[in-house]
Amino acid sequence: MLTTIDIPFSDTRTADLAWCLGRDPLPALSVLTLRFGSSSVQLRLLGASHQVVFEEEGGRCSETVACLPDSTNPLPLGVSTLSGGREYEFAARVETLTRCAFAGRAQELLALVADHPHGLAGVFPGSPYAFTAMLARWQDGKVAWRTWHAYPQEGRLVATRTRLGVRTPAESV
């Protein structure tokens, strides 16, 4: 699903992006809720980037990558931890592209996500290449999502990849 956002995006520099695990749902400009069996995944487009909320009976995991004034966690290159009894893996990379390469990559990513049943993208005013895009999938008891945050004014694209694995068994006491 592709949407045009009517407000300027507030995360205007890649260096301003922060990462947070476990934050309550934030006000969203657009939300796509996906059902995978008894679990749900909300792809949440924020004015300051994205939030993904995974919920199932007995637990919730949320990931926020955004420019948030109260966040002190810069965007990490990688994280591996437990969240809600599930294995959580996160990776991020920043690509710096020429103007021509940036435009081509932006078009490619927007085309990938726009008509995908598990995709959400929002284009912000000012540039057709200022966008946040998300794509989720479910496979073998794991949910995974990818996100892209485009900064045409810097010629940078931030790509993230997350996997939330099978619930780990409770430890015996």
C-alpha positions in Angstrom: 0.0 0.0 0.0 1.4 3.4 -1.0 0.2 6.5 0.7 1.1 10.2 0.3 1.7 11.9 3.6 0.4 15.4 4.0 2.9 16.6 6.6 6.6 17.1 6.3 8.8 14.3 7.6 10.5 15.1 10.8 13.5 12.8 10.7 15.5 14.8 8.2 18.9 13.4 8.8 20.1 9.8 9.0 22.2 10.7 12.1 18.9 11.6 13.9 17.5 8.1 13.7 17.2 6.2 17.0 16.2 2.6 17.8 14.0 1.4 20.6 12.6 -2.0 21.5 9.4 -2.3 23.7 7.9 1.2 23.2 4.1 1.6 23.4 2.4 2.3 20.1 2.9 5.9 18.9 0.5 8.0 16.9 0.7 6.8 13.4 0.0 8.5 10.0 -0.9 5.2 8.4 -1.2 1.6 9.7 -1.3 -1.7 8.0 -2.4 -4.6 10.2 -1.5 -8.1 9.0 -2.7 -11.4 10.5 -0.5 -14.5 10.5 -2.6 -17.2 12.2 -3.3 -16.0 15.8 -0.6 -13.3 15.6 -0.8 -9.8 14.2 1.8 -7.4 12.9 1.1 -3.7 12.7 3.3 -1.8 10.2 3.0 1.8 11.5 4.2 4.8 9.5 5.2 7.7 11.7 6.0 11.2 10.8 9.4 10.5 12.3 9.9 7.1 10.5 8.5 3.6 11.6 7.2 1.4 14.3 6.3 -2.3 14.0 4.2 -4.0 16.7 3.9 -7.8 16.8 1.2 -9.2 19.1 0.2 -12.7 20.0 -1.6 -14.3 22.9 0.6 -13.7 25.9 3.0 -11.2 24.4 3.9 -8.2 22.4 7.1 -6.9 20.8 7.5 -3.5 19.3 10.4 -2.0 17.4 10.7 1.8 16.8 13.2 3.3 14.4 12.6 7.1 14.4 13.7 10.5 15.3 12.4 10.8 18.8 13.4 13.7 21.1 13.4 11.4 24.2 15.4 8.6 22.8 19.0 8.1 23.7 19.7 4.9 21.7 21.3 5.7 18.3 20.6 3.4 15.4 22.7 0.3 16.0 24.3 -1.8 13.2 22.9 -4.9 14.9 21.1 -6.2 17.9 20.4 -9.8 19.0 18.3 -10.3 22.2 15.1 -11.8 23.6 11.9 -9.9 23.4 8.6 -11.3 24.8 10.2 -14.7 24.9 11.1 -14.6 21.2 14.5 -14.3 19.6 14.9 -10.8 18.1 17.5 -9.9 15.5 17.9 -6.5 14.0 20.4 -5.2 11.5 20.8 -1.7 9.9 22.9 -0.3 7.2 23.2 3.2 5.6 23.9 3.4 1.9 25.2 6.7 0.3 24.2 6.9 -3.3 24.8 9.3 -6.2 21.7 11.4 -7.2 21.0 9.1 -10.2 21.5 5.9 -8.2 19.4 7.2 -5.4 16.5 8.0 -7.7 16.7 4.6 -9.3 16.8 2.7 -6.0 13.9 4.8 -4.6 11.7 4.0 -7.6 12.6 0.3 -7.3 11.8 0.1 -3.6 8.5 2.1 -3.9 7.4 -0.2 -6.8 8.3 -3.3 -4.6 6.2 -2.2 -1.7 3.4 -0.2 -3.3 1.3 -3.2 -4.5 2.6 -5.8 -2.1 -0.2 -7.2 0.2 2.2 -7.0 3.2 3.8 -3.7 2.4 3.3 -0.1 3.5 5.0 3.0 2.1 4.5 6.7 2.7 5.9 9.4 0.5 6.5 12.8 2.2 6.1 16.2 0.5 9.1 18.0 -1.0 10.5 15.1 -3.0 9.1 12.0 -4.6 12.0 10.1 -3.1 11.5 11.2 0.6 9.8 8.0 1.9 9.5 5.3 4.5 8.7 1.8 3.4 8.0 -1.4 5.2 7.5 -5.0 4.1 6.6 -8.0 6.4 6.5 -11.8 5.9 5.8 -14.9 7.9 7.7 -18.1 7.5 8.2 -21.2 9.6 6.9 -19.6 12.8 8.9 -16.5 12.4 7.9 -13.0 11.4 10.4 -10.8 9.5 10.2 -7.3 8.2 12.4 -4.9 6.2 12.3 -1.1 6.2 13.8 1.6 4.1 14.1 5.3 5.1 15.1 7.6 2.3 16.9 10.9 2.7 17.2 12.5 -0.7 18.7 15.7 0.6 21.7 13.6 1.9 21.6 10.9 -0.8 21.3 8.3 1.9 19.1 5.3 2.3 18.8 3.5 5.7 17.8 -0.1 5.3 16.8 -2.3 8.3 16.1 -6.0 8.6 14.4 -7.7 11.6 13.5 -11.2 12.4 11.4 -12.3 15.4 11.8 -16.0 16.0 10.0 -18.8 17.6 9.0 -18.4 21.2 11.7 -19.8 23.4 10.7 -22.5 26.0 10.4 -21.4 29.6 13.3 -22.3 31.7 12.7 -25.0 34.4 13.3 -23.8 37.9 
